[in-house]
Amino acid sequence: MRLQERDLNVIWHPYTQMQTALPPVPIVRGEGACLFGEDGKKYIDAVSSWWVNIHGHSHPYIAQKVAEQLTKLEHVIFAGFTHEGAVALAERLLAILPDNQQKAFYSDNGSTAVEVALKMCLQYWHNQGKTRTKILAFNNAYHGDTFGAMAVSGRSAFTAAFDSLLFDVEFIDTPNIENIEDLKSQISDLQSQLACFIFEPLVQGAGGMLMYEAQYLNELMAHCRKEGVLLIADEIFTGFGRTGKRFACEHVTVQPDIMCFSKGLTGGTMALGLTTCTQQIFNAFLSDDRLKTLFHGHSFTANPVACAAALASLDIFLDETTMANIKRIETLHKQFASNIKNHPKIKTTRQTGTILAMEWETGSDTSYFNLLRDKLYTYFLDAGIILRPLGNLIYILPPYCITNDELAYIYSKIEQALNEI
């Protein structure tokens, strides 16, 4: 029995209506920016396998470091114990994050990194005997699928079955020149209730690759700081080079109080989550009263093998070649966006760093459930390209090792699709 048939007998896939979905594509190996199917077909991974793969598949250097770690220490409980990989990774990451980031708390994926951040903020105020329990977030946000992360994400079809169980959140639009003063007034009115403001800096990924300007985010962050509202930067998607800088928060001058990481943290090799915070937040949990402890943890917190992968990924990420590749992709994206922006089937294009998004004109509003999605998905799969459209919006988000020829092929197939679909 082939892998696809075996899968359909036993697997329930994420974000998939199993009754109507196409059978899954069996992948047997990866190399560079490409994945290879059971039938030998080659696919360019133009979405970095859900945005996690930044250096290419089966990277030999990361594989070597993971293999070495497996022969030394595969896991150890992280309450009351520590190990070299966890300490070294925290040291190296904190050294390249904003100066105020002083402590690292490990978890095991993006959603849990967000859960940790929210709990830090809420308990920060609780430990001081203050009642600030409301959270501020953007409309169209996405921060994860666990309940806390889902609560601070935009209400949509994805949350509908759970809306009555989610805690109340104050949602605002992303800032621009027209609404920035109104947004600041809203924050001031709620100041005494607001525990924190959580945001995806510059790009709202799952919301449709929605982009907004750093200038107005900086102004909004500065106002929150003035009103004593803690700032959580969710860099799970935008971190590690996606926006053209090492971290999206490098585009602004106001420093967040807390930052969340996952996805590219290990180069896409395996799951790992990390939440960093300021010394001020850490100090609010220091007490002879054990009830002021941050009661949060995961069985695989700071897994040594995942830390080894992250350290290896960081070596590659900080190499000057990687930043050169990021700039190369950014330049090619800009050129292609300019070439197609006036095509009658293109509604809008938007681009930040290595992220390029294109909305297909369908005569209706952009929607995750637009029927054009399936046509686009299968069209590009047939062409050997993995693009996962968000309805009538497609985006390119490749590993940094992708070649100019591979990008040119993707661009050419998009132009072809514009003329044929």
KELO-97751 format. One record per residue (C-alpha): residue number from 1; residue in one letter; x, y, z. Coordinates in Angstrom, 1 decimal, padded with zeros to 4 digits. Each point is the difference from the previous one (the first is absolute). Example, Ala and Ser with C-alpha at 12.3 -4.5 7.8 and 13.67 -1.06 7.14 Angstrom:
1 / A / 012.3 / -004.5 / 007.8 $
2 / S / 001.4 / 003.4 / -000.7 $
END
This chain:
1 / M / 000.0 / 000.0 / 000.0 $
2 / R / 001.4 / 003.4 / -001.0 $
3 / L / 000.6 / 002.8 / 002.6 $
4 / Q / -003.0 / 002.0 / -001.1 $
5 / E / -002.4 / -002.8 / 000.5 $
6 / R / 001.5 / -000.9 / 003.4 $
7 / D / -000.3 / 003.6 / 001.0 $
8 / L / -003.7 / 000.2 / -000.9 $
9 / N / -000.7 / -003.0 / 002.2 $
10 / V / 001.4 / 001.5 / 003.2 $
11 / I / 000.8 / 003.8 / -000.2 $
12 / W / -002.1 / 003.1 / 000.7 $
13 / H / 001.8 / 003.0 / -001.6 $
14 / P / 000.0 / 003.6 / 001.3 $
15 / Y / -002.1 / 002.7 / -001.6 $
16 / T / -001.5 / -002.7 / -002.2 $
17 / Q / -003.6 / -001.0 / -000.8 $
18 / M / 000.8 / -003.7 / -000.3 $
19 / Q / -003.2 / -000.8 / -002.0 $
20 / T / 000.8 / 002.3 / -002.9 $
21 / A / 003.7 / 000.6 / 000.1 $
22 / L / 002.4 / -001.4 / -002.6 $
23 / P / 002.1 / -002.9 / 001.2 $
24 / P / 003.2 / 001.1 / 001.7 $
25 / V / 003.2 / 000.1 / -002.1 $
26 / P / 002.5 / -002.6 / 001.4 $
27 / I / 003.4 / 001.6 / 000.5 $
28 / V / 003.0 / -002.3 / 000.6 $
29 / R / 003.0 / 002.4 / 000.1 $
30 / G / 001.1 / 003.6 / -000.1 $
31 / E / 003.0 / 001.9 / -001.3 $
32 / G / 000.6 / 003.7 / -000.2 $
33 / A / -003.2 / 001.8 / -000.9 $
34 / C / -001.5 / -003.1 / -001.5 $
35 / L / -002.1 / -003.0 / 001.2 $
36 / F / -000.2 / -003.3 / -001.8 $
37 / G / -003.2 / -002.2 / -000.3 $
38 / E / -000.3 / -003.7 / 000.3 $
39 / D / -000.4 / -000.1 / -003.8 $
40 / G / 003.3 / 001.9 / -000.4 $
41 / K / -001.7 / 003.3 / -000.9 $
42 / K / 001.9 / 003.1 / 001.1 $
43 / Y / -001.8 / 002.9 / 001.7 $
44 / I / 001.4 / 003.5 / 000.7 $
45 / D / -001.0 / 000.8 / 003.6 $
46 / A / -001.1 / 003.6 / -000.6 $
47 / V / -001.6 / 000.3 / 003.4 $
48 / S / 002.8 / -001.4 / 002.1 $
49 / S / -002.3 / -002.8 / 001.3 $
50 / W / -002.3 / 002.3 / 002.0 $
51 / W / 002.6 / 002.7 / 000.3 $
52 / V / 002.5 / -002.0 / 002.2 $
53 / N / 002.7 / -001.0 / -002.4 $
54 / I / 002.5 / 002.9 / -000.4 $
55 / H / 003.2 / -001.8 / -001.1 $
56 / G / -001.2 / -002.8 / -002.2 $
57 / H / -001.1 / -003.6 / 000.7 $
58 / S / 002.2 / -002.6 / 001.6 $
59 / H / 002.8 / 002.6 / 000.4 $
60 / P / 003.2 / -002.1 / 000.6 $
61 / Y / 001.4 / 002.3 / 002.7 $
62 / I / -003.2 / 000.0 / 002.1 $
63 / A / -000.3 / -003.8 / -000.5 $
64 / Q / 003.6 / -000.4 / 001.2 $
65 / K / -000.6 / 002.0 / 003.2 $
66 / V / -003.2 / -001.8 / 000.7 $
67 / A / 001.6 / -003.4 / -000.5 $
68 / E / 002.9 / 001.0 / 002.3 $
69 / Q / -002.5 / 001.1 / 002.7 $
70 / L / -001.9 / -003.2 / -000.2 $
71 / T / 003.1 / -002.0 / 001.2 $
72 / K / 000.5 / 002.4 / 002.9 $
73 / L / -003.4 / 000.9 / 001.6 $
74 / E / -003.4 / -000.4 / -001.6 $
75 / H / -002.1 / 001.6 / 002.8 $
76 / V / 000.0 / 001.0 / 003.6 $
77 / I / -002.7 / 001.5 / 002.2 $
78 / F / 000.5 / 003.8 / 000.0 $
79 / A / -001.5 / 000.7 / 003.4 $
80 / G / 003.0 / -000.1 / 002.4 $
81 / F / 002.5 / -001.0 / -002.8 $
82 / T / 001.7 / 001.7 / -002.9 $
83 / H / 002.3 / -000.9 / -002.9 $
84 / E / 002.5 / 001.7 / -002.3 $
85 / G / -002.2 / 000.3 / -003.0 $
86 / A / -002.8 / 001.9 / 001.8 $
87 / V / 002.4 / 002.4 / 001.6 $
88 / A / 002.1 / 000.6 / -003.1 $
89 / L / -003.1 / 000.6 / -002.2 $
90 / A / -001.5 / 002.5 / 002.5 $
91 / E / 003.4 / 001.8 / 000.3 $
92 / R / 000.4 / 000.3 / -003.8 $
93 / L / -003.6 / 001.0 / -000.7 $
94 / L / -000.2 / 002.6 / 002.7 $
95 / A / 003.2 / 001.5 / -001.3 $
96 / I / -001.6 / 000.8 / -003.4 $
97 / L / -003.5 / 001.0 / 001.3 $
98 / P / -000.9 / 003.5 / 001.2 $
99 / D / 002.1 / 001.0 / 002.9 $
100 / N / -002.8 / -000.2 / 002.6 $
101 / Q / -000.6 / -003.8 / -000.6 $
102 / Q / 001.7 / -001.7 / 002.9 $
103 / K / -001.6 / -003.3 / 000.8 $
104 / A / -001.1 / -003.0 / -002.1 $
105 / F / -002.8 / -002.4 / 000.7 $
106 / Y / -000.2 / -003.2 / -002.1 $
107 / S / -003.1 / -001.7 / -001.3 $
108 / D / -000.6 / -002.3 / -003.0 $
109 / N / -001.9 / 001.9 / -002.8 $
110 / G / -001.3 / 003.4 / -001.0 $
111 / S / -003.4 / -000.2 / 001.7 $
112 / T / 001.6 / -000.9 / 003.3 $
113 / A / 002.6 / 002.8 / -000.3 $
114 / V / -003.0 / 002.3 / -000.3 $
115 / E / -001.8 / -001.6 / 002.9 $
116 / V / 003.1 / 000.5 / 002.2 $
117 / A / 000.1 / 003.7 / -001.1 $
118 / L / -003.6 / 000.6 / 000.9 $
119 / K / 000.3 / -001.7 / 003.4 $
120 / M / 003.1 / 002.0 / 000.7 $
121 / C / -001.8 / 003.2 / -000.6 $
122 / L / -003.2 / -000.9 / 001.9 $
123 / Q / 001.9 / -001.3 / 003.0 $
124 / Y / 002.4 / 002.9 / -000.1 $
125 / W / -002.9 / 002.2 / 001.1 $
126 / H / -001.5 / -002.6 / 002.3 $
127 / N / 003.2 / -000.4 / 001.9 $
128 / Q / -000.1 / 003.8 / 000.7 $
129 / G / -003.6 / -000.2 / 001.2 $
130 / K / -001.2 / 002.0 / -003.0 $
131 / T / -003.1 / -000.9 / -002.1 $
132 / R / 001.0 / 000.4 / -003.7 $
133 / T / -001.4 / -003.0 / -001.8 $
134 / K / -001.1 / 001.3 / -003.4 $
135 / I / 002.2 / -000.7 / -003.1 $
136 / L / 000.4 / 002.2 / -003.0 $
137 / A / 000.5 / -001.7 / -003.4 $
138 / F / -000.4 / 000.8 / -003.7 $
139 / N / -003.0 / -000.9 / -002.2 $
140 / N / 001.0 / -002.8 / -002.4 $
141 / A / 002.7 / -001.2 / 002.4 $
142 / Y / 001.1 / -003.6 / 000.2 $
143 / H / 002.1 / -001.1 / 003.0 $
144 / G / -000.7 / -003.8 / 000.2 $
145 / D / -002.7 / -002.6 / 000.5 $
146 / T / 000.2 / -000.7 / 003.7 $
147 / F / -002.7 / 001.8 / 002.0 $
148 / G / 001.9 / 003.0 / 001.3 $
149 / A / 001.7 / 000.5 / -003.4 $
150 / M / -003.3 / -000.5 / -001.7 $
151 / A / -001.7 / 002.6 / 002.2 $
152 / V / 002.4 / 002.7 / -001.0 $
153 / S / -000.3 / -000.9 / -003.7 $
154 / G / -002.7 / 001.6 / -002.2 $
155 / R / -003.4 / -001.6 / 000.3 $
156 / S / -000.7 / -002.0 / -003.2 $
157 / A / -001.4 / -003.2 / -001.4 $
158 / F / 003.0 / -001.7 / 001.7 $
159 / T / -001.1 / 001.1 / 003.5 $
160 / A / -003.8 / -000.1 / -000.5 $
161 / A / -000.6 / -003.3 / 001.9 $
162 / F / 001.9 / 001.4 / 003.0 $
163 / D / -000.8 / 003.7 / 000.1 $
164 / S / -002.2 / -000.2 / 003.0 $
165 / L / 002.8 / -001.7 / 002.0 $
166 / L / 002.7 / 002.6 / -001.0 $
167 / F / 000.9 / 002.8 / 002.4 $
168 / D / -000.9 / 003.5 / -000.9 $
169 / V / 002.6 / 001.9 / -002.0 $
170 / E / 000.1 / 003.6 / -001.2 $
171 / F / 000.6 / -000.1 / -003.8 $
172 / I / 001.2 / 003.0 / -001.9 $
173 / D / 001.0 / 000.6 / -003.7 $
174 / T / 003.6 / 000.1 / -001.0 $
175 / P / 001.3 / 003.6 / 000.1 $
176 / N / 000.3 / 002.4 / -002.8 $
177 / I / 000.2 / 003.7 / -000.6 $
178 / E / -003.8 / 000.3 / 000.2 $
179 / N / -000.8 / -001.9 / 003.1 $
180 / I / 003.1 / 000.3 / 002.2 $
181 / E / -001.4 / 002.7 / 002.2 $
182 / D / -003.3 / -001.8 / 000.5 $
183 / L / 001.8 / -003.2 / 001.0 $
184 / K / 002.1 / 001.9 / 002.5 $
185 / S / -003.2 / 001.5 / 001.5 $
186 / Q / -001.5 / -003.5 / 000.3 $
187 / I / 003.1 / -001.3 / 001.8 $
188 / S / -000.1 / 003.0 / 002.4 $
189 / D / -003.7 / -000.6 / 000.8 $
190 / L / 000.8 / -003.7 / 000.9 $
191 / Q / 003.4 / 000.6 / 001.6 $
192 / S / -001.0 / -001.0 / 003.5 $
193 / Q / -001.3 / -003.4 / -001.3 $
194 / L / 002.6 / -000.9 / -002.5 $
195 / A / 002.6 / -002.6 / 001.0 $
196 / C / 001.7 / -000.2 / -003.4 $
197 / F / -000.1 / 000.6 / -003.7 $
198 / I / 001.0 / -003.0 / -002.2 $
199 / F / 000.8 / 000.5 / -003.7 $
200 / E / 001.6 / -001.5 / -003.0 $
201 / P / 002.5 / 002.7 / -001.1 $
202 / L / -000.4 / 001.3 / -003.5 $
203 / V / -001.6 / -003.1 / -001.5 $
204 / Q / -003.2 / -001.9 / 001.0 $
205 / G / 000.8 / -003.4 / -001.5 $
206 / A / -003.0 / -002.3 / 000.2 $
207 / G / -002.3 / 003.1 / -000.2 $
208 / G / 001.0 / 000.3 / -003.7 $
209 / M / 003.6 / 001.3 / 000.0 $
210 / L / -001.5 / 003.4 / 001.1 $
211 / M / 002.8 / 002.6 / 000.3 $
212 / Y / 000.1 / 003.3 / 001.8 $
213 / E / 002.7 / 002.7 / 000.5 $
214 / A / 002.7 / -000.1 / 002.7 $
215 / Q / -000.4 / 003.7 / 000.7 $
216 / Y / -003.6 / -000.4 / 001.3 $
217 / L / 000.8 / -003.2 / 001.9 $
218 / N / 002.8 / 001.9 / 001.7 $
219 / E / -002.3 / 002.8 / 000.9 $
220 / L / -002.6 / -002.4 / 001.4 $
221 / M / 002.6 / -001.9 / 002.0 $
222 / A / 001.3 / 003.3 / 001.4 $
223 / H / -003.5 / 001.0 / 001.1 $
224 / C / -000.6 / -003.4 / 001.7 $
225 / R / 003.3 / 000.4 / 001.8 $
226 / K / -001.0 / 003.4 / 001.2 $
227 / E / -003.3 / -001.5 / 001.3 $
228 / G / 001.8 / -002.9 / 001.8 $
229 / V / -001.4 / -002.6 / -002.4 $
230 / L / 002.5 / -002.9 / -000.4 $
231 / L / 001.0 / -000.8 / -003.6 $
232 / I / 000.2 / -003.5 / -001.5 $
233 / A / 001.6 / -000.4 / -003.4 $
234 / D / -001.0 / -003.2 / -001.6 $
235 / E / 003.0 / -000.7 / -002.2 $
236 / I / -000.9 / -003.7 / -000.6 $
237 / F / -000.5 / 000.7 / -003.7 $
238 / T / 001.9 / 003.3 / -000.5 $
239 / G / 003.1 / -000.9 / 001.9 $
240 / F / 003.3 / -001.3 / -001.5 $
241 / G / 000.2 / 002.1 / -003.1 $
242 / R / -003.5 / -000.2 / -001.5 $
243 / T / -000.5 / 003.8 / -000.1 $
244 / G / 003.5 / 000.8 / -001.4 $
245 / K / 001.5 / 000.6 / 003.5 $
246 / R / 001.0 / -002.6 / 002.5 $
247 / F / -003.2 / 000.7 / 002.0 $
248 / A / -003.0 / 002.1 / -001.0 $
249 / C / 000.4 / 002.1 / 003.2 $
250 / E / 003.2 / 001.4 / -001.4 $
251 / H / -002.2 / 002.1 / -002.3 $
252 / V / -001.2 / 002.0 / 003.0 $
253 / T / 001.7 / 001.8 / 002.8 $
254 / V / -002.3 / -000.8 / 003.0 $
255 / Q / 001.1 / -003.3 / 001.5 $
256 / P / -002.7 / -002.6 / 000.9 $
257 / D / -000.1 / -001.4 / 003.5 $
258 / I / -000.5 / -003.6 / -001.1 $
259 / M / 000.8 / -001.8 / -003.3 $
260 / C / -001.2 / -003.4 / -001.3 $
261 / F / 001.9 / -002.3 / -002.3 $
262 / S / -000.4 / -003.4 / -001.7 $
263 / K / -000.3 / -001.0 / -003.7 $
264 / G / 003.5 / 001.0 / -001.4 $
265 / L / 001.6 / -000.3 / 003.5 $
266 / T / 001.3 / -003.5 / -000.8 $
267 / G / 000.2 / 000.6 / -003.8 $
268 / G / -003.2 / -002.0 / -000.3 $
269 / T / 001.7 / -003.1 / 001.3 $
270 / M / -002.2 / -000.7 / 003.0 $
271 / A / -002.4 / 001.6 / 002.5 $
272 / L / 001.3 / 002.5 / 002.5 $
273 / G / -001.6 / 003.1 / 001.5 $
274 / L / 001.7 / 002.9 / 001.8 $
275 / T / -001.4 / 003.1 / 001.9 $
276 / T / 002.4 / 002.7 / 001.0 $
277 / C / -000.7 / 002.8 / 002.5 $
278 / T / 001.5 / 003.0 / 001.8 $
279 / Q / 001.6 / -000.1 / 003.4 $
280 / Q / -002.9 / 002.0 / 001.3 $
281 / I / -002.5 / -002.7 / -000.9 $
282 / F / 002.2 / -002.7 / 001.4 $
283 / N / 000.5 / 001.9 / 003.3 $
284 / A / -003.8 / 000.1 / 000.5 $
285 / F / 000.1 / -003.7 / 000.5 $
286 / L / 002.8 / 000.0 / 002.5 $
287 / S / -001.3 / -000.5 / 003.5 $
288 / D / 000.1 / -002.0 / 003.2 $
289 / D / -003.7 / -000.7 / -000.7 $
290 / R / -000.1 / -003.1 / -002.2 $
291 / L / -003.4 / 001.0 / -001.3 $
292 / K / 001.7 / 002.7 / -002.1 $
293 / T / 001.8 / -002.7 / -002.0 $
294 / L / -000.7 / -000.2 / -003.8 $
295 / F / -001.8 / -003.4 / 000.1 $
296 / H / 000.6 / -001.0 / -003.6 $
297 / G / 002.0 / -002.8 / -001.6 $
298 / H / 000.1 / -002.7 / -002.7 $
299 / S / 001.5 / -003.5 / 000.1 $
300 / F / 002.3 / 000.9 / -002.9 $
301 / T / 001.0 / 003.4 / 001.2 $
302 / A / 003.5 / 000.9 / -001.3 $
303 / N / 000.4 / -003.4 / -001.6 $
304 / P / 003.8 / -000.4 / -000.5 $
305 / V / -000.4 / -001.4 / -003.6 $
306 / A / -002.2 / 003.0 / -001.0 $
307 / C / 002.4 / 002.4 / 001.6 $
308 / A / 002.9 / -001.6 / -002.0 $
309 / A / -002.1 / 000.5 / -003.2 $
310 / A / -000.7 / 003.6 / 001.0 $
311 / L / 003.7 / 000.8 / 000.7 $
312 / A / 001.0 / -001.5 / -003.3 $
313 / S / -002.7 / 002.0 / -001.8 $
314 / L / 001.2 / 003.1 / 001.8 $
315 / D / 003.6 / -000.6 / -001.3 $
316 / I / -001.3 / -000.1 / -003.5 $
317 / F / -002.4 / 003.0 / 000.5 $
318 / L / 002.8 / 002.3 / 001.3 $
319 / D / 002.3 / -000.9 / -002.9 $
320 / E / 000.2 / 003.0 / -002.3 $
321 / T / -001.0 / -002.2 / -003.0 $
322 / T / -003.5 / -000.5 / 001.5 $
323 / M / -000.6 / 003.8 / 000.3 $
324 / A / 001.2 / 000.4 / -003.6 $
325 / N / -002.4 / -002.7 / -001.1 $
326 / I / -002.9 / 001.8 / 001.8 $
327 / K / 000.9 / 003.2 / -001.8 $
328 / R / 000.2 / -001.9 / -003.3 $
329 / I / -003.5 / -001.5 / 000.5 $
330 / E / -001.4 / 003.4 / 001.1 $
331 / T / 001.4 / 001.7 / -003.2 $
332 / L / -001.4 / -002.7 / -002.3 $
333 / H / -003.4 / 000.1 / 001.7 $
334 / K / -000.1 / 003.7 / -000.5 $
335 / Q / 000.8 / -000.3 / -003.7 $
336 / F / -002.6 / -002.7 / -000.6 $
337 / A / -002.7 / 001.9 / 002.0 $
338 / S / 000.7 / 003.1 / -002.2 $
339 / N / -000.3 / -002.2 / -003.2 $
340 / I / -003.5 / -001.3 / 000.9 $
341 / K / -001.6 / 002.7 / 002.1 $
342 / N / -001.9 / 001.4 / -003.0 $
343 / H / -001.3 / -003.4 / -001.2 $
344 / P / -003.8 / 000.1 / -000.2 $
345 / K / -000.3 / -003.1 / 002.1 $
346 / I / 002.2 / 001.4 / 002.8 $
347 / K / -002.0 / 001.9 / 002.6 $
348 / T / 003.0 / 001.0 / 002.2 $
349 / T / 003.6 / -001.0 / 000.6 $
350 / R / 001.8 / 000.5 / 003.3 $
351 / Q / 003.5 / -000.8 / 001.1 $
352 / T / 002.1 / 000.2 / 003.1 $
353 / G / 003.5 / -001.6 / 000.0 $
354 / T / -000.3 / -003.6 / -001.3 $
355 / I / -003.8 / 000.0 / 000.1 $
356 / L / -001.8 / 000.7 / -003.2 $
357 / A / -003.8 / -000.1 / -000.1 $
358 / M / -002.4 / 000.3 / -003.0 $
359 / E / -003.8 / 000.3 / 000.1 $
360 / W / -001.8 / -001.4 / -003.0 $
361 / E / -002.9 / 002.1 / -001.2 $
362 / T / -003.2 / -002.0 / 000.2 $
363 / G / -002.7 / 002.7 / 000.1 $
364 / S / -000.6 / -000.7 / 003.7 $
365 / D / 001.8 / 000.6 / 003.3 $
366 / T / 003.1 / -001.9 / 000.8 $
367 / S / -000.9 / -003.1 / 002.0 $
368 / Y / 001.7 / -003.1 / 001.3 $
369 / F / -002.9 / -002.0 / -001.4 $
370 / N / 000.1 / 001.4 / -003.5 $
371 / L / -000.4 / -002.9 / -002.4 $
372 / L / 002.9 / 001.3 / -002.1 $
373 / R / 002.2 / -001.4 / 002.7 $
374 / D / -000.3 / -003.7 / -001.1 $
375 / K / 000.7 / 000.9 / -003.6 $
376 / L / 003.1 / 001.9 / 000.8 $
377 / Y / 001.3 / -002.6 / 002.4 $
378 / T / -000.3 / -002.9 / -002.4 $
379 / Y / 001.3 / 002.1 / -002.9 $
380 / F / 003.2 / 000.7 / 001.8 $
381 / L / 000.3 / -003.5 / 001.4 $
382 / D / -000.2 / -001.4 / -003.6 $
383 / A / 002.8 / 002.4 / -000.9 $
384 / G / 002.1 / -001.3 / 002.9 $
385 / I / -000.4 / 003.0 / 002.2 $
386 / I / -001.4 / 000.0 / 003.6 $
387 / L / -002.1 / 003.1 / 000.5 $
388 / R / -002.8 / -000.1 / 002.6 $
389 / P / -002.4 / 002.8 / -001.0 $
390 / L / -002.0 / 001.8 / 002.7 $
391 / G / -003.2 / 000.0 / -002.1 $
392 / N / 000.7 / 002.2 / -003.0 $
393 / L / 003.3 / 001.3 / 001.4 $
394 / I / 003.2 / -001.8 / -000.8 $
395 / Y / 003.3 / 000.8 / 001.6 $
396 / I / 003.7 / -001.0 / -000.5 $
397 / L / 002.0 / -000.6 / 003.2 $
398 / P / 003.0 / -002.1 / -001.0 $
399 / P / 003.0 / -001.4 / 001.9 $
400 / Y / 002.9 / 002.4 / -000.3 $
401 / C / 002.0 / -002.5 / -002.0 $
402 / I / -002.4 / 000.1 / -002.9 $
403 / T / 001.8 / 000.6 / -003.3 $
404 / N / -000.7 / 002.8 / -002.5 $
405 / D / -001.0 / -002.6 / -002.5 $
406 / E / -002.5 / -001.6 / 002.4 $
407 / L / -001.5 / 003.4 / 000.8 $
408 / A / -000.1 / 000.8 / -003.7 $
409 / Y / -001.9 / -003.2 / -000.6 $
410 / I / -002.5 / 000.8 / 002.7 $
411 / Y / -000.5 / 003.5 / -001.4 $
412 / S / -000.5 / -001.3 / -003.5 $
413 / K / -002.6 / -002.5 / 001.1 $
414 / I / -001.9 / 002.7 / 001.9 $
415 / E / 000.0 / 002.1 / -003.2 $
416 / Q / -001.2 / -003.0 / -001.9 $
417 / A / -002.8 / -000.6 / 002.5 $
418 / L / -001.1 / 003.6 / -000.3 $
419 / N / -000.5 / -000.6 / -003.7 $
420 / E / -001.6 / -003.4 / 000.2 $
421 / I / -002.2 / -000.1 / 003.2 $
END
